[in-house]
Amino acid sequence: MKTTVISNARILNENKIFEGAILIENGLIVQVGIAKDAFPPDAEVIDAGGKLLIPGVIDCHVHFREPGLTHKADLETESRAAVAGGTTTFFEMPNTQPQTTTLEFLEDKYRLAAGKSLANYSFFLGASNDNLDEILKADPKNVCGVKLFFGASTGNMLVDRMESIEKIFQYSPVPVAAHCEDEKIIRNNTKQMQEIYGDDIPVEKHSWIRNQEACYRSTELAIGLAKKYGTRLHITHLSTEAELDLLDKLTPLQSKRITSEVCVHYLWFSDEDYERLGTLIKVNPAIKSKKDQEGLLRGLIGGKVDIVATDHAPHLLSEKKNPYSKAPSGTPLVQHSLMIMLELVKRGKISLEMMVEKMCHAPAICYGIEKRGFIRPGYHADLVLIDLESTFTVDKSNIFSKCGWSAFEGETFHSKITHTFVNGNLVYKEGIFNEEIKGQRVTFNR
C-alpha cells in the first residue's frame, strides 16, 4: 500500500482556507487535517512549505488532436502540458480524424489515453446528422457527453438538419455540449467581408464575422430546445455578454438542466488584442469586445456562468501564420489556464475561493464526475500545489504543448504551479514529469 502525506499546506477547498496536512493511501484521500504525530511511519512525507493546495483543475473542453492530427498535438504531449499547468482531468472533443462519431472510435481513444495520458480523461462522442443510434448507446456512467456543433468550426462537424438536432435533444442519454454559432449569419458576414477585402480579410474582422448575433441566436435556439425536451444541456465557450440574458443564476448548480462555460481567453483578451497578436488568437467563437470580456467575468462571479474551461486547440505556428482566411481557429491554453486565473485573482478580479469553485468544484458537479473535484476523504487525490509568491514567464523553453508556441509568450505570471498529483501520484514537480504514471478514465454518478 502506497501512503503519502502532504504536510504544511494552506488547503483551499469548498470556500475555506486552512493550514494542515492530507493523508493519501492507494491514490485516495483518507484524512484531511491529519496531525503530525499521527503520520503513518511508512508514509512518504512531502513538505508543501506553506504553499497553496487545491483540487486538481478539471478542464471540460480540450482538443488534443489524437488520432489523425498528431503533427499538431497528441495525448502524451498535451497531457504533459495539462499537468504542468495544474489540470488533472480533461474532457476531449470529437473533431479528430476519424471524427469520434461512433462508440468504436470513442473506445479507440480511451485505449490510446490509457497508455499515454498523464492526466485523467474522458472523451465526447460527436453528433452528426445521422448517428442518433450511436448516441442512444452511450453509457451515462462512462461517457462525459455528446458534442453538437451548431456552427462549423475546425474539423467541420456541423449538424444542420433540424430533425436530427431535435432528436438528439429529445433522446440523448448523456449531456449535450453545444457549440452555439449561427452558420447562416457567419456565412453571410464572411461573404460581405470577401466582397470588400477578397482573400485579405483583416483578422480584426473575425469578431464581426462571428458576431454577437450569431452566438445569441444559436444559444437561444439550443436553450429553447433544451427547455422543450428537458435536455441536460451545456453551452460551451460563451463569448458575449448578451448570451448571459438567456441563462439562470438562481437555480443551484446541482439542480440546473442548462449550464454554461467561459474559456480563459475570453476573460483575458478582447478585440483590442488582434492588432498585437493577430491570428494567434483567432478562435471560434471569436474573442469580442472589452464590454463582452468584462461582462463574462461578471457573469462568472454572479452565477450565470458555471465553469471555466480552455478550448485548448493547438495548431502549428506555420499554420497560424497564414493569412486570416487560411489560418485555422484555435490556440493552446491548457498549460497556462490556472496561471491566467491566478493572475486575475492577483488583480482583484476574482477571489481564490471563486476560482477554485469554477475550475475544480463546479465542473465535477456540472458533469456528475465521480469522486473528483474536491479535497474530501474517499475522493481521488488529484491535487495541485501553487507558490503564490513566485513568478513564471512564458517562453518557448517552458512550453510543453507539442505545437511549441503560446499567445502568452513573454507574459509574466505572479504565481507558479510547482507540484501536480494525479490519483495520489506525483506526476509533475518543478518542470520534471513522472511519465511512468498514467491517468484514469473518469466515471460519472448518473
Beta strands, then each sheet from edge to edge (+ up, - down):
strand 1: 3-13
strand 2: 16-25
strand 3: 28-32
strand 4: 44-47
strand 5: 52-55
strand 6: 57-62
strand 7: 87-92
strand 8: 120-123
strand 9: 125-126
strand 10: 146-149
strand 11: 176-179
strand 12: 233-238
strand 13: 258-263
strand 14: 307-309
strand 15: 383-387
strand 16: 392-393
strand 17: 412-413
strand 18: 416-422
strand 19: 425-429
strand 20: 432-433
sheet 1: 3+ 2- 1+ 4+
sheet 2: 3+ 2- 1+ 5+ 15- 18+ 19- 20+
sheet 3: 6+ 7+ 8+
sheet 4: 9+ 10+ 11+ 12+ 13+ 14+
sheet 5: 16+ 17-
end
